[in-house]
């Protein structure tokens, strides 16, 4: 599916893809550019940005999504010894309220036991609620 052209000269990701933050780049190929995040979860947080203006992971071509994940996997493996960190988290934001930059980008965030992210995610979901959510999603998958 063809995405709309970048509607704004102020799209941070389009500027990033064009090389405006070359000093922050760690990787570039014909489809993506990877930079050190301006707003980091932890030191070494990277962002994989599509070079083409694509709204998010839900609207992009599957091949591009797979390419982004392959690049993230490679860089994630290198982040562990480079930073160092215990592991990495891959994260896409898709639409409001979590997406504030409407240009596809994948976060690669270094993680360590006890870091601030350990205290930001969720609450316990009981078995009945999990079953109800699973049923609701299965219903939508079947239609």
Secondary structure, 3 states (H helix, E strand, C coil): CCCCCCCCCCCHHHHHHCCCCHHHEEEECCCEEEEECCCCCCCCCEEEEECCCCCCCCCCCHHHHHHHHHHHHHHHHHHHHHHCCCEEEEEECCCCCCCCCCCCEEEEEEECCCCHHHHCCCCCCCHHHHHHHHHHHHHHHHC
